Amino acid sequence: MKIHEYQAKEILARYGVPVPRGRMALTVPEATQIAEELGGRVVVKAQIHAGGRGKGGGVKLAADAAAATEAASKILGMTLITHQTGPEGRLVQRLLIEETLPIAKELYLGIVLDRTSGLPVMMASSEGGMDIEEVAAKTPERILKEAFTPGAGLMGWQARKLAFGIGIPAASVSAAVKAMQALAQCWLDLDSSLAEINPLVLTEDGRIVALDAKFTFDDNALFRHKSEAALRDLNEEDPLEVEASKSGLNYIKLDGSVACMVNGAGLAMATMDIIKFAGGSPANFLDVGGGANKEQIFNAFHILMSDSSVKAVLINIFGGILRCDTLAAGVVAATRELGMTLPLVIRMEGTNVEEGRRILKESGLNFTVAEDMKDAAEKVVALAK
């Protein structure tokens, strides 16, 4: 789960990381009022779950409250397109109005899990304000890393090593160390998958401040973090993905034309691969899970049919807990009730597969039954075309 910049900064402030003064605004009058409270000279920032906002016109400096009002009027309600939103962009419904700072240097801090070592890693770079992927590709030597254990957290000597390594002056190292250790503890406490401060700025008067912040939380751990779960903004998520989550389905929308309905994440990944191998393109990742029932299968079909880019559907099921006859009955019921007219290819193996095939055959509906995954992929790609 992702959250907005202003929400990430509120969390960082709780852990003692310095952040600029500012507040979130939902309307232009609110933005004007906040700008006046901050002295007039502010920065107006679009709040969407994507990076590159400044390049897309979603971040504006304002010299006074009047300029802040004008900037807020332009940004609020705009469809902001960045390299992370895709061509469809995101509707801006919230703003962050913040004080400006006398910036001397922009730095980068971030934490992710290193799957090779099995440990969280603090990354630091002197190249703040840029896409870290670009820095990693062009100048990887400028990204310093320190792995740390969850039990001990980021040690002081590790933070000092990073601070000096990215060029923080000696007088500001202590503040940088505190910010790094606080970020590490926050990442651990909240079951984060990503924590990022970009840029972390060194001001002209020697302060260390988080000028921007990003958090992504592990969905599977949100039951332990009720207050953070409440920060979820459904307006920033794909409507079909939101609907799927309500039904207990694992769904991610993609840009292809072949819809997939599979039980098991590994089989779902393999199904998408074999569709590509057959010359097609998957329209989604959809894992109904091993214990799906008829209602979930119906909801899955409804979601697949709601995607206008879908031209054909492939169901690839290995029956275990989800028996093939349960699947077949759900498919038949959903097809009839939803009036589905899209070509549908089904490949089933496993528990009660013969009974499942009988249900499909006796339904009188025009299903295409495949012998194996290769056969299924070739048939569904041909039908989609």
Disulfide bonds with the S-S distance in Angstrom:
none
